[in-house]
Amino acid sequence: MTIGFIGLGGMGAGLVKNLALKGRRVRCHDLSPGKAARMAEFGAEPVEHARRPPTVPRCSRCASPPPRPSRTCCSRADGVAARLPAGAVVLDHTTVNPAHVERMNARCAAHGLRYAEAPMTRTPIHAEQGRVNVLFGGEAALLEELRPVFECYAENVFHVGPSGHAIRLKLIHNFIAFANVAAFCEGFALAAREGLDMTKVIGIISAAGGKSGMMDLYGEKTLRRDFAPYMSLANAQKDVKYYAHWLEEAGLPGFMAEAVHQTYALAAAFGHGEEGCTAVIKAYERISGVEARLPEETETDG
């Protein structure tokens, strides 16, 4: 099996590394010069300068945020769908809106291809370690065909249901996760504004119902002013926007979704989109004039 892999960002680079190290033949491509070449040290084959590789397209119009790149790759006359053999699988790990999955299914089917949706959870650190979670939506037989590939970089593989269900559950997960980040950042900012002892905030909150996985991951990093983009604020804003639009289309009220979306939108408007998702706290700090931080060389209780 030859695997053509497009997109070597925070998650993609780790997936390609683990695929190659575990003996898979991988041909990889990214729009940013140099990213594919760096995968060669792990045994992957970069195709930035190759002539029309059979499994990886050169998509000059794909320099825009998802989901447009993958749709374009499957619809252009010189795109990936036109150059893959009938029966090949187009595996989509991106976080998109539910309508995208339906369109991709149709476009791939028109070319005699099989489309598989498999959004992921966890962070680029887990991708580097080969420990992401894969959420698969589709037929069980296709999952079993792809499972050996997933096992190269996933700790858990969940069969969510039919095609379209995985992305829906992923968006619900991401909304809850990013809403939690917005909530604890708001709380941290208020604690700092009111002069609370910031060395005790996380430990006391985590000793009760306020404890969460996102606080465990990012709480202390936030108070130490570490805003490395393990998950960028811009991507958080995108995912919550998809969730809010989907909620509206489903006919349900979205008061919380819009509040969370606009909170991230404000922080992005202040110029923090390329920082980590917890940089949302900087929007509150800009208004209050006080930074939420731990004293130097201080460890929290949590």
LONU-873961 format. One record per residue (C-alpha): x, y, z; residue number from 1; residue in three letters. Coordinates in pm, 1 decimal, always signed. Example, Ala and Ser with C-alpha at 12.3 -4.5 7.8 and 13.67 -1.06 7.14 Angstrom:
2
+----------+----------+----------+-----+-----+
|     east |    north |       up |   n | res |
+----------+----------+----------+-----+-----+
|  +1230.0 |   -450.0 |   +780.0 |   1 | ALA |
|  +1367.0 |   -106.0 |   +714.0 |   2 | SER |
+----------+----------+----------+-----+-----+
This chain:
302
+----------+----------+----------+-----+-----+
|     east |    north |       up |   n | res |
+----------+----------+----------+-----+-----+
|     +0.0 |     +0.0 |     +0.0 |   1 | MET |
|   +122.5 |   +346.8 |    -90.1 |   2 | THR |
|    -20.5 |   +624.8 |   +124.4 |   3 | ILE |
|    -40.3 |   +974.4 |    -20.4 |   4 | GLY |
|    -58.1 |  +1227.2 |   +264.2 |   5 | PHE |
|   -150.0 |  +1591.7 |   +211.6 |   6 | ILE |
|    -99.1 |  +1843.3 |   +492.4 |   7 | GLY |
|   +195.5 |  +1841.5 |   +733.1 |   8 | LEU |
|    +77.9 |  +2081.3 |  +1000.6 |   9 | GLY |
|    +77.7 |  +2021.7 |  +1374.3 |  10 | GLY |
|   -109.7 |  +1691.4 |  +1349.9 |  11 | MET |
|    -13.6 |  +1575.3 |  +1000.7 |  12 | GLY |
|   +362.1 |  +1578.5 |  +1055.4 |  13 | ALA |
|   +329.7 |  +1346.5 |  +1354.0 |  14 | GLY |
|   +102.7 |  +1107.3 |  +1164.2 |  15 | LEU |
|   +341.1 |  +1085.5 |   +868.1 |  16 | VAL |
|   +638.8 |  +1033.1 |  +1098.5 |  17 | LYS |
|   +469.8 |   +738.2 |  +1269.9 |  18 | ASN |
|   +344.5 |   +586.8 |   +945.8 |  19 | LEU |
|   +694.9 |   +595.1 |   +798.2 |  20 | ALA |
|   +869.2 |   +468.5 |  +1110.4 |  21 | LEU |
|   +629.6 |   +173.2 |  +1120.7 |  22 | LYS |
|   +717.7 |    +66.8 |   +769.9 |  23 | GLY |
|   +444.7 |   +224.8 |   +560.5 |  24 | ARG |
|   +535.5 |   +371.6 |   +223.9 |  25 | ARG |
|   +426.4 |   +734.1 |   +248.3 |  26 | VAL |
|   +442.1 |  +1005.4 |    -16.7 |  27 | ARG |
|   +373.5 |  +1340.0 |   +148.3 |  28 | CYS |
|   +299.7 |  +1691.3 |    +31.8 |  29 | HIS |
|   +238.2 |  +2030.4 |   +189.6 |  30 | ASP |
|   +182.1 |  +2374.8 |    +44.5 |  31 | LEU |
|   +449.7 |  +2523.3 |   +272.6 |  32 | SER |
|   +794.6 |  +2472.0 |   +116.9 |  33 | PRO |
|  +1026.7 |  +2244.9 |   +310.7 |  34 | GLY |
|   +771.6 |  +2063.7 |   +527.2 |  35 | LYS |
|   +761.4 |  +1752.7 |   +310.1 |  36 | ALA |
|  +1139.7 |  +1742.8 |   +279.8 |  37 | ALA |
|  +1173.2 |  +1729.6 |   +658.0 |  38 | ARG |
|   +973.5 |  +1405.3 |   +661.2 |  39 | MET |
|  +1246.0 |  +1229.7 |   +460.5 |  40 | ALA |
|  +1452.8 |  +1170.3 |   +775.8 |  41 | GLU |
|  +1180.1 |   +933.5 |   +895.3 |  42 | PHE |
|  +1159.5 |   +747.9 |   +565.0 |  43 | GLY |
|   +868.1 |   +928.0 |   +402.0 |  44 | ALA |
|   +900.4 |  +1035.0 |    +39.4 |  45 | GLU |
|   +857.1 |  +1410.6 |    -10.9 |  46 | PRO |
|   +697.9 |  +1508.9 |   -341.2 |  47 | VAL |
|   +738.2 |  +1887.7 |   -339.1 |  48 | GLU |
|   +956.9 |  +1872.4 |   -647.7 |  49 | HIS |
|   +834.9 |  +1551.4 |   -807.2 |  50 | ALA |
|   +663.5 |  +1549.1 |  -1144.6 |  51 | ARG |
|   +293.1 |  +1486.4 |  -1105.4 |  52 | ARG |
|   +311.1 |  +1211.4 |   -839.5 |  53 | PRO |
|    +31.3 |   +960.3 |   -888.0 |  54 | PRO |
|   -107.6 |   +971.1 |   -535.8 |  55 | THR |
|    -48.5 |  +1332.3 |   -426.6 |  56 | VAL |
|   -185.2 |  +1626.2 |   -628.0 |  57 | PRO |
|    -37.3 |  +1969.6 |   -682.1 |  58 | ARG |
|   -330.1 |  +2191.3 |   -588.9 |  59 | CYS |
|   -238.7 |  +2551.6 |   -654.2 |  60 | SER |
|   -579.6 |  +2673.5 |   -539.2 |  61 | ARG |
|   -573.1 |  +2498.8 |   -202.5 |  62 | CYS |
|   -409.0 |  +2777.8 |     -1.6 |  63 | ALA |
|   -724.5 |  +2852.6 |   +196.8 |  64 | SER |
|   -863.2 |  +2722.9 |   +527.5 |  65 | PRO |
|  -1044.4 |  +2386.5 |   +538.4 |  66 | PRO |
|  -1271.8 |  +2246.6 |   +415.7 |  67 | PRO |
|  -1208.3 |  +2407.0 |    +75.8 |  68 | ARG |
|   -867.8 |  +2240.9 |     +7.7 |  69 | PRO |
|   -992.8 |  +1883.0 |    +32.8 |  70 | SER |
|  -1304.3 |  +1960.3 |   -171.8 |  71 | ARG |
|  -1088.3 |  +2125.9 |   -438.1 |  72 | THR |
|   -844.1 |  +1834.0 |   -445.2 |  73 | CYS |
|  -1133.8 |  +1601.5 |   -521.5 |  74 | CYS |
|  -1310.4 |  +1815.5 |   -781.9 |  75 | SER |
|  -1041.6 |  +1972.2 |  -1002.0 |  76 | ARG |
|   -962.1 |  +1800.9 |  -1327.7 |  77 | ALA |
|   -597.8 |  +1758.7 |  -1217.9 |  78 | ASP |
|   -682.1 |  +1689.3 |   -854.3 |  79 | GLY |
|   -633.0 |  +1377.6 |   -647.4 |  80 | VAL |
|   -964.2 |  +1212.9 |   -738.1 |  81 | ALA |
|   -885.8 |  +1218.4 |  -1110.0 |  82 | ALA |
|   -552.1 |  +1045.6 |  -1052.6 |  83 | ARG |
|   -639.6 |   +768.9 |   -810.8 |  84 | LEU |
|   -745.9 |   +420.0 |   -923.0 |  85 | PRO |
|  -1107.6 |   +317.8 |   -881.3 |  86 | ALA |
|  -1176.0 |   +181.3 |   -536.0 |  87 | GLY |
|   -901.1 |   +383.7 |   -365.9 |  88 | ALA |
|   -980.6 |   +546.1 |    -31.0 |  89 | VAL |
|   -976.2 |   +919.1 |    +32.9 |  90 | VAL |
|   -924.6 |   +942.5 |   +409.3 |  91 | LEU |
|  -1019.8 |  +1278.4 |   +561.7 |  92 | ASP |
|   -879.9 |  +1359.8 |   +906.3 |  93 | HIS |
|   -979.8 |  +1727.3 |   +900.1 |  94 | THR |
|  -1226.2 |  +1897.9 |  +1132.0 |  95 | THR |
|  -1492.9 |  +2041.5 |   +904.4 |  96 | VAL |
|  -1866.5 |  +2103.5 |   +898.0 |  97 | ASN |
|  -2115.8 |  +1817.3 |   +849.9 |  98 | PRO |
|  -2215.8 |  +1935.2 |   +501.1 |  99 | ALA |
|  -1854.4 |  +1891.4 |   +388.4 | 100 | HIS |
|  -1869.0 |  +1518.1 |   +461.8 | 101 | VAL |
|  -2180.4 |  +1478.5 |   +248.9 | 102 | GLU |
|  -2025.8 |  +1670.9 |    -41.8 | 103 | ARG |
|  -1701.2 |  +1475.6 |    -23.4 | 104 | MET |
|  -1887.3 |  +1145.2 |    -19.7 | 105 | ASN |
|  -2067.9 |  +1247.1 |   -338.2 | 106 | ALA |
|  -1758.8 |  +1381.0 |   -515.7 | 107 | ARG |
|  -1550.3 |  +1074.9 |   -437.0 | 108 | CYS |
|  -1829.4 |   +837.9 |   -539.2 | 109 | ALA |
|  -1852.4 |  +1018.8 |   -874.9 | 110 | ALA |
|  -1488.8 |   +920.3 |   -937.2 | 111 | HIS |
|  -1533.7 |   +562.0 |   -818.4 | 112 | GLY |
|  -1351.6 |   +632.2 |   -492.2 | 113 | LEU |
|  -1440.1 |   +558.9 |   -132.3 | 114 | ARG |
|  -1449.8 |   +846.9 |   +113.2 | 115 | TYR |
|  -1374.9 |   +788.4 |   +481.7 | 116 | ALA |
|  -1426.7 |  +1050.4 |   +750.2 | 117 | GLU |
|  -1198.1 |  +1014.4 |  +1048.9 | 118 | ALA |
|  -1154.0 |  +1334.2 |  +1251.6 | 119 | PRO |
|   -916.4 |  +1314.0 |  +1545.2 | 120 | MET |
|   -897.6 |  +1436.2 |  +1900.8 | 121 | THR |
|   -594.1 |  +1516.3 |  +2120.1 | 122 | ARG |
|   -298.4 |  +1738.8 |  +2035.4 | 123 | THR |
|     +9.2 |  +1756.0 |  +1808.3 | 124 | PRO |
|   +208.7 |  +1616.7 |  +2101.5 | 125 | ILE |
|     -6.9 |  +1302.4 |  +2090.7 | 126 | HIS |
|    +31.6 |  +1288.2 |  +1711.3 | 127 | ALA |
|   +409.4 |  +1295.7 |  +1754.0 | 128 | GLU |
|   +381.4 |  +1012.8 |  +2006.6 | 129 | GLN |
|   +143.4 |   +808.2 |  +1789.9 | 130 | GLY |
|   -138.2 |   +841.8 |  +2046.3 | 131 | ARG |
|   -421.1 |  +1033.9 |  +1879.3 | 132 | VAL |
|   -786.2 |   +930.2 |  +1901.4 | 133 | ASN |
|   -951.1 |   +853.8 |  +1568.6 | 134 | VAL |
|  -1328.0 |   +892.1 |  +1533.2 | 135 | LEU |
|  -1444.3 |   +690.1 |  +1232.9 | 136 | PHE |
|  -1776.0 |   +733.3 |  +1057.2 | 137 | GLY |
|  -1868.2 |   +476.0 |   +794.2 | 138 | GLY |
|  -1907.3 |   +106.4 |   +722.9 | 139 | GLU |
|  -1744.9 |   -139.6 |   +962.3 | 140 | ALA |
|  -1577.0 |   -321.9 |   +672.6 | 141 | ALA |
|  -1399.2 |     -4.0 |   +560.9 | 142 | LEU |
|  -1287.4 |    +62.8 |   +917.1 | 143 | LEU |
|  -1130.0 |   -281.6 |   +939.1 | 144 | GLU |
|   -953.4 |   -220.3 |   +608.8 | 145 | GLU |
|   -809.5 |   +105.3 |   +744.6 | 146 | LEU |
|   -742.7 |    -10.3 |  +1098.6 | 147 | ARG |
|   -379.7 |   -118.8 |  +1029.7 | 148 | PRO |
|   -312.6 |   +235.3 |   +908.6 | 149 | VAL |
|   -480.4 |   +395.8 |  +1209.5 | 150 | PHE |
|   -286.3 |   +171.9 |  +1446.3 | 151 | GLU |
|    +35.8 |   +333.5 |  +1325.5 | 152 | CYS |
|    -55.3 |   +660.0 |  +1496.4 | 153 | TYR |
|   -368.0 |   +612.7 |  +1710.5 | 154 | ALA |
|   -404.6 |   +496.3 |  +2068.0 | 155 | GLU |
|   -783.1 |   +465.4 |  +2033.9 | 156 | ASN |
|  -1003.0 |   +410.3 |  +1728.0 | 157 | VAL |
|  -1374.9 |   +466.6 |  +1783.2 | 158 | PHE |
|  -1643.6 |   +354.3 |  +1537.5 | 159 | HIS |
|  -1893.1 |   +634.8 |  +1594.3 | 160 | VAL |
|  -2157.9 |   +524.6 |  +1345.5 | 161 | GLY |
|  -2240.2 |   +586.3 |   +978.9 | 162 | PRO |
|  -2064.2 |   +845.9 |   +767.6 | 163 | SER |
|  -2130.9 |  +1194.0 |   +901.9 | 164 | GLY |
|  -2159.8 |  +1090.5 |  +1264.8 | 165 | HIS |
|  -1788.5 |  +1118.5 |  +1343.3 | 166 | ALA |
|  -1759.0 |  +1483.6 |  +1247.6 | 167 | ILE |
|  -2075.2 |  +1563.5 |  +1439.5 | 168 | ARG |
|  -1938.9 |  +1407.6 |  +1756.7 | 169 | LEU |
|  -1601.6 |  +1575.1 |  +1700.1 | 170 | LYS |
|  -1766.6 |  +1919.2 |  +1678.8 | 171 | LEU |
|  -1965.0 |  +1853.1 |  +1996.7 | 172 | ILE |
|  -1644.3 |  +1746.2 |  +2170.5 | 173 | HIS |
|  -1452.7 |  +2051.1 |  +2050.7 | 174 | ASN |
|  -1728.6 |  +2290.1 |  +2149.7 | 175 | PHE |
|  -1737.4 |  +2149.7 |  +2503.1 | 176 | ILE |
|  -1356.5 |  +2156.8 |  +2525.3 | 177 | ALA |
|  -1319.1 |  +2513.6 |  +2396.7 | 178 | PHE |
|  -1615.0 |  +2637.0 |  +2599.2 | 179 | ALA |
|  -1433.4 |  +2500.6 |  +2903.1 | 180 | ASN |
|  -1116.5 |  +2689.7 |  +2804.8 | 181 | VAL |
|  -1313.2 |  +3013.2 |  +2760.3 | 182 | ALA |
|  -1480.4 |  +2958.9 |  +3098.8 | 183 | ALA |
|  -1164.3 |  +2898.1 |  +3300.4 | 184 | PHE |
|   -981.4 |  +3181.3 |  +3122.7 | 185 | CYS |
|  -1264.9 |  +3416.1 |  +3216.1 | 186 | GLU |
|  -1244.8 |  +3291.1 |  +3574.2 | 187 | GLY |
|   -865.8 |  +3326.5 |  +3586.4 | 188 | PHE |
|   -888.4 |  +3682.3 |  +3456.0 | 189 | ALA |
|  -1145.8 |  +3774.5 |  +3718.7 | 190 | LEU |
|   -936.9 |  +3613.8 |  +3992.9 | 191 | ALA |
|   -636.3 |  +3821.1 |  +3888.9 | 192 | ALA |
|   -844.6 |  +4137.6 |  +3863.2 | 193 | ARG |
|   -972.6 |  +4087.2 |  +4217.1 | 194 | GLU |
|   -629.6 |  +4010.7 |  +4361.4 | 195 | GLY |
|   -681.3 |  +3644.3 |  +4447.8 | 196 | LEU |
|   -378.6 |  +3425.5 |  +4520.1 | 197 | ASP |
|   -315.5 |  +3276.6 |  +4174.5 | 198 | MET |
|   -103.8 |  +2993.7 |  +4320.0 | 199 | THR |
|   -421.1 |  +2843.2 |  +4469.6 | 200 | LYS |
|   -671.7 |  +2895.1 |  +4191.1 | 201 | VAL |
|   -615.1 |  +2579.4 |  +3983.7 | 202 | ILE |
|   -571.1 |  +2345.2 |  +4278.6 | 203 | GLY |
|   -886.5 |  +2454.7 |  +4454.2 | 204 | ILE |
|  -1097.9 |  +2451.5 |  +4137.6 | 205 | ILE |
|   -962.6 |  +2108.4 |  +4041.4 | 206 | SER |
|  -1042.3 |  +1965.4 |  +4384.4 | 207 | ALA |
|  -1412.3 |  +1996.2 |  +4304.3 | 208 | ALA |
|  -1653.8 |  +2005.9 |  +4012.6 | 209 | GLY |
|  -1451.4 |  +2261.2 |  +3816.6 | 210 | GLY |
|  -1182.2 |  +2005.0 |  +3732.6 | 211 | LYS |
|  -1152.5 |  +1928.7 |  +3360.9 | 212 | SER |
|   -925.4 |  +1768.7 |  +3107.0 | 213 | GLY |
|   -860.6 |  +2101.8 |  +2936.9 | 214 | MET |
|   -762.3 |  +2264.9 |  +3265.2 | 215 | MET |
|   -529.7 |  +1972.3 |  +3333.8 | 216 | ASP |
|   -370.6 |  +2024.9 |  +2991.4 | 217 | LEU |
|   -361.6 |  +2401.4 |  +2973.8 | 218 | TYR |
|   -448.7 |  +2558.8 |  +3307.8 | 219 | GLY |
|   -100.4 |  +2600.0 |  +3450.3 | 220 | GLU |
|    +45.3 |  +2676.1 |  +3106.8 | 221 | LYS |
|   -200.7 |  +2965.7 |  +3081.8 | 222 | THR |
|    -96.7 |  +3112.7 |  +3415.0 | 223 | LEU |
|   +268.9 |  +3066.4 |  +3316.8 | 224 | ARG |
|   +199.4 |  +3264.6 |  +2999.2 | 225 | ARG |
|   +274.1 |  +2969.3 |  +2772.5 | 226 | ASP |
|    +55.6 |  +3019.7 |  +2466.8 | 227 | PHE |
|   +231.3 |  +2778.1 |  +2230.1 | 228 | ALA |
|    -20.6 |  +2679.7 |  +1959.1 | 229 | PRO |
|    -72.9 |  +2311.8 |  +2041.9 | 230 | TYR |
|   -426.4 |  +2397.8 |  +1932.1 | 231 | MET |
|   -440.3 |  +2744.4 |  +1782.7 | 232 | SER |
|   -698.5 |  +3000.9 |  +1881.8 | 233 | LEU |
|   -787.8 |  +3040.8 |  +1513.3 | 234 | ALA |
|   -871.3 |  +2670.1 |  +1487.6 | 235 | ASN |
|  -1074.2 |  +2688.0 |  +1808.1 | 236 | ALA |
|  -1271.0 |  +2977.9 |  +1662.3 | 237 | GLN |
|  -1326.3 |  +2783.0 |  +1338.6 | 238 | LYS |
|  -1451.1 |  +2470.1 |  +1513.1 | 239 | ASP |
|  -1688.5 |  +2656.3 |  +1744.0 | 240 | VAL |
|  -1820.4 |  +2849.8 |  +1443.3 | 241 | LYS |
|  -1894.8 |  +2522.8 |  +1261.8 | 242 | TYR |
|  -2069.5 |  +2394.5 |  +1572.8 | 243 | TYR |
|  -2277.7 |  +2712.5 |  +1613.7 | 244 | ALA |
|  -2387.5 |  +2706.1 |  +1248.4 | 245 | HIS |
|  -2474.6 |  +2336.5 |  +1268.6 | 246 | TRP |
|  -2674.6 |  +2397.2 |  +1586.5 | 247 | LEU |
|  -2871.7 |  +2672.0 |  +1412.6 | 248 | GLU |
|  -2936.8 |  +2450.6 |  +1109.9 | 249 | GLU |
|  -3064.7 |  +2181.2 |  +1347.5 | 250 | ALA |
|  -3321.8 |  +2427.6 |  +1482.6 | 251 | GLY |
|  -3179.7 |  +2446.0 |  +1834.3 | 252 | LEU |
|  -3096.8 |  +2761.9 |  +2028.9 | 253 | PRO |
|  -2725.8 |  +2834.4 |  +2051.3 | 254 | GLY |
|  -2681.8 |  +3098.0 |  +2320.1 | 255 | PHE |
|  -2374.2 |  +2934.2 |  +2468.9 | 256 | MET |
|  -2227.9 |  +2847.6 |  +2130.2 | 257 | ALA |
|  -2249.4 |  +3206.5 |  +2007.6 | 258 | GLU |
|  -2106.9 |  +3342.4 |  +2333.1 | 259 | ALA |
|  -1807.8 |  +3109.6 |  +2307.6 | 260 | VAL |
|  -1765.0 |  +3177.6 |  +1936.0 | 261 | HIS |
|  -1769.4 |  +3554.3 |  +1983.3 | 262 | GLN |
|  -1522.8 |  +3528.8 |  +2272.1 | 263 | THR |
|  -1270.5 |  +3356.6 |  +2045.0 | 264 | TYR |
|  -1355.7 |  +3594.0 |  +1761.0 | 265 | ALA |
|  -1275.3 |  +3890.7 |  +1984.8 | 266 | LEU |
|   -940.1 |  +3743.8 |  +2087.6 | 267 | ALA |
|   -860.8 |  +3671.9 |  +1721.2 | 268 | ALA |
|   -953.4 |  +4030.4 |  +1629.7 | 269 | ALA |
|   -702.8 |  +4144.9 |  +1892.2 | 270 | PHE |
|   -434.6 |  +3956.5 |  +1698.6 | 271 | GLY |
|   -401.4 |  +3631.4 |  +1895.9 | 272 | HIS |
|   -528.3 |  +3385.8 |  +1632.1 | 273 | GLY |
|   -193.1 |  +3211.6 |  +1578.0 | 274 | GLU |
|   -131.8 |  +3162.6 |  +1949.8 | 275 | GLU |
|   -270.0 |  +2874.5 |  +2153.0 | 276 | GLY |
|   -640.6 |  +2855.3 |  +2229.8 | 277 | CYS |
|   -589.8 |  +2977.2 |  +2587.5 | 278 | THR |
|   -473.7 |  +3313.0 |  +2450.2 | 279 | ALA |
|   -847.0 |  +3387.0 |  +2468.8 | 280 | VAL |
|   -760.8 |  +3509.0 |  +2819.2 | 281 | ILE |
|   -580.3 |  +3804.3 |  +2662.5 | 282 | LYS |
|   -912.9 |  +3947.2 |  +2548.2 | 283 | ALA |
|  -1028.6 |  +3963.0 |  +2911.1 | 284 | TYR |
|   -693.0 |  +4100.1 |  +3022.4 | 285 | GLU |
|   -701.0 |  +4372.8 |  +2760.8 | 286 | ARG |
|  -1029.8 |  +4493.1 |  +2908.0 | 287 | ILE |
|   -929.6 |  +4454.9 |  +3274.3 | 288 | SER |
|   -571.9 |  +4576.9 |  +3237.5 | 289 | GLY |
|   -443.0 |  +4294.8 |  +3461.7 | 290 | VAL |
|   -252.8 |  +3981.7 |  +3356.0 | 291 | GLU |
|   -343.8 |  +3644.6 |  +3507.4 | 292 | ALA |
|     -9.0 |  +3490.5 |  +3588.6 | 293 | ARG |
|   +173.6 |  +3288.7 |  +3850.5 | 294 | LEU |
|   +467.2 |  +3437.8 |  +4038.7 | 295 | PRO |
|   +799.1 |  +3329.4 |  +3891.8 | 296 | GLU |
|   +922.5 |  +2983.3 |  +3997.3 | 297 | GLU |
|   +590.5 |  +2899.0 |  +4162.5 | 298 | THR |
|   +417.1 |  +2562.1 |  +4133.1 | 299 | GLU |
|    +40.0 |  +2534.4 |  +4166.5 | 300 | THR |
|   -138.9 |  +2298.6 |  +4402.5 | 301 | ASP |
|   -310.9 |  +2120.6 |  +4109.5 | 302 | GLY |
+----------+----------+----------+-----+-----+
